Amino acid sequence: MKTSRKRKVSALRIGTVWLILLLALIVLSLVAVNVGSAGYSISQILSALFSPEKSTVKVVVVNLRLPRLILALLIGASLSASGAILQSVMRNPLADPGTIGVSAGAGTAATTILLLFPHMTNAVPVFAFGGAALACFLIYTMAWKGGVDPTRIILSGVAINSVLGAYNSLLQMLHSDSLEGVLAFMNGSLSGRSWSQVRILSVYAGIGLILAFLCIKGANTLQLGDEMAKSLGVNVSVTRVLLSAVSAFLAASTVSVAGMIGFVGLVVPHISRLLVGSDYKEMLPTSMLMGAVVLLAADTVGRTIVPGMEIPVGIVMSVTGGPFFLYMLRKRGRVYGN
């Protein structure tokens, strides 16, 4: 009886969290299309959208704000799912695509294309995934010693991150006259994105998020520890590699479109665990929803907080995500496996 009642309470709590996140998403979406350098009322936007005439309001909303809104939702969900999966793989709450070098691999490949082969810009998503996959391969190669240990993976990732950071700095020094687009990329920005980027990311993110849901069973198993997972007949090393590949794919798809955006994959899964627990059946979709809310809020704040100036979403996330993460560490200490 107590177990049944506990399950009902848990289900009610999860449903409440999801409902609040959905309502927040709707409200933020309305705000995102409504505010900006040219503010329009909801009635103006609706009348322009359903009108056959090509008005200024329609051009601004359809060609500028709606693509940006959709990209923010896709990127937030993808980065959160990527971080949640990696934290299961590493069994470490500090793991995310940025801290272990996956995002750096994708960013390095994309930066190389932008600076050395600008005529191949359309191929950036492919090269970004290749860079992330190569970074993963190097990390696992360095960490392999009779098996894959999560601690060695994180240390290898830190080393890869450092080396790739130095390479990026050198590349930027050698091409200092072509840095305008690259700096926006390194800071993480959704400015100037169009429907072409939405179409590209919709495909990559759609595939990646479906694969993320297929990883739920493996992620839950890895949380139990290597010995327990092996006793259940799971090949821990293979599962860890497959889940890392999915995480790398999700991170690379976002990097290729918006550049380097940190702390989403680090902070959002933590908050999701606190709200709905560690079971990935609930935690993963919660992270996706919350990631979309967080990134849309950060992008809206970045383009409206300073009149006449736009702050890249990556900077907003770093400014807010870093202190919040430190607060969580001090408040709860250990937050993995709530």
C-alpha positions, -999 to 999 in steps of 0.1 A, spaced: 0 0 0 28 24 9 47 16 -23 16 22 -44 9 55 -27 45 66 -31 43 58 -68 12 79 -71 28 109 -53 59 105 -75 38 104 -107 19 135 -95 51 153 -89 65 144 -122 33 155 -140 33 188 -122 69 195 -131 62 187 -168 31 209 -168 50 238 -153 78 234 -178 54 233 -207 36 264 -195 69 282 -191 79 272 -226 46 286 -240 50 319 -221 87 323 -230 79 315 -267 53 343 -267 77 367 -251 105 357 -275 84 365 -306 70 396 -290 101 415 -277 131 429 -295 144 461 -310 110 464 -327 83 455 -302 50 442 -315 18 432 -297 5 397 -299 -25 409 -319 -2 426 -344 19 394 -348 -12 372 -352 -28 395 -378 5 397 -397 10 360 -397 -24 352 -410 -25 380 -435 -15 373 -472 3 407 -474 41 409 -468 43 434 -439 74 444 -419 60 426 -388 56 394 -408 91 396 -422 107 402 -388 87 375 -370 88 348 -397 123 353 -410 141 364 -378 123 355 -346 106 322 -353 138 305 -366 157 317 -336 130 305 -313 129 270 -328 167 268 -328 168 277 -291 144 250 -282 162 223 -303 197 233 -290 186 235 -254 169 200 -255 199 185 -274 226 199 -250 206 189 -219 202 153 -233 238 152 -242 249 162 -207 225 139 -190 237 109 -210 274 117 -204 268 120 -166 255 85 -167 284 73 -188 310 88 -164 289 83 -133 300 119 -125 278 150 -121 306 172 -134 306 156 -169 292 174 -198 302 178 -235 322 209 -226 342 196 -196 354 164 -212 364 178 -246 335 166 -269 323 201 -276 359 213 -280 364 186 -307 333 197 -326 343 234 -321 379 228 -333 367 211 -365 342 238 -372 367 266 -365 392 250 -388 366 249 -416 355 285 -410 391 299 -411 410 276 -435 382 264 -458 355 291 -458 341 278 -491 331 246 -473 308 263 -447 279 241 -456 298 210 -445 304 223 -410 278 200 -394 295 169 -408 330 181 -398 317 191 -363 305 156 -357 337 142 -371 357 164 -346 335 153 -317 338 117 -327 376 120 -330 378 137 -296 358 108 -281 381 83 -298 412 100 -284 397 103 -249 387 66 -248 421 55 -262 440 75 -236 416 62 -208 417 26 -218 437 3 -195 422 -31 -193 388 -14 -196 374 21 -194 373 39 -161 352 70 -157 378 89 -138 404 83 -165 379 94 -191 374 127 -174 411 133 -169 418 124 -206 390 148 -216 405 176 -196 439 170 -214 422 169 -248 403 201 -240 435 218 -231 453 208 -263 424 217 -286 420 250 -268 457 258 -275 452 248 -312 422 271 -315 441 300 -300 470 295 -324 446 292 -354 429 325 -344 463 342 -340 473 331 -375 440 343 -390 433 374 -369 419 392 -399 391 367 -403 378 364 -367 345 382 -368 324 351 -376 346 328 -355 344 349 -324 306 348 -326 308 311 -330 332 306 -300 309 327 -278 278 308 -289 252 329 -307 218 325 -324 220 359 -341 213 359 -378 202 323 -380 176 314 -406 153 286 -417 182 268 -434 198 262 -400 165 252 -386 161 225 -413 197 212 -408 194 211 -370 159 196 -371 173 165 -389 204 161 -367 186 169 -334 156 147 -343 179 117 -349 200 124 -318 170 129 -294 154 96 -307 187 78 -301 189 95 -266 155 79 -257 169 45 -269 198 50 -244 175 52 -213 179 16 -203 217 17 -208 220 49 -189 200 35 -159 221 4 -159 254 23 -159 242 43 -129 242 11 -109 280 7 -112 302 -14 -134 301 -46 -112 263 -45 -109 259 -38 -146 282 -67 -155 262 -90 -132 231 -81 -152 248 -92 -184 256 -58 -198 289 -51 -217 298 -20 -198 326 -8 -222 304 -12 -253 274 5 -237 297 34 -225 311 39 -260 276 38 -277 261 63 -252 292 85 -256 287 85 -294 251 96 -290 261 124 -266 288 135 -290 264 135 -319 239 157 -300 267 181 -289 282 183 -324 249 191 -340 244 221 -317 279 233 -321 277 233 -359 248 257 -358 252 279 -328 288 275 -317 300 268 -282 273 271 -255 283 259 -220 266 249 -188 233 238 -203 244 202 -203 260 206 -169 234 224 -148 201 213 -163 204 175 -156 213 184 -120 181 204 -115 161 177 -133 175 150 -108 165 172 -79 129 175 -93 121 141 -106 149 117 -94 176 98 -112 155 74 -133 162 84 -169 127 75 -179 116 107 -162 149 126 -159 158 126 -196 125 141 -209 125 165 -180 161 176 -189 150 181 -225 121 203 -216 141 223 -190 170 227 -214 147 242 -240 132 266 -214 166 276 -200 182 283 -234 152 302 -248 152 323 -216 189 330 -219 187 340 -255 157 363 -249 175 380 -221 207 383 -242 189 401 -270 168 424 -248 187 432 -216 209 459 -232 190 482 -256 206 483 -290 231 456 -282 229 418 -283 248 396 -258 255 361 -272 235 333 -255 268 315 -247 280 344 -226 246 347 -208 248 310 -200 283 313 -187 275 343 -165 244 326 -150 253 290 -151 287 292 -135 277 308 -102 245 287 -100 264 255 -104 288 266 -76 258 273 -54 244 239 -61 277 222 -52 279 241 -20 243 236 -11 240 199 -18 276 187 -21 269 154 -39 239 157 -63 243 125 -83 219 97 -77 194 118 -58 
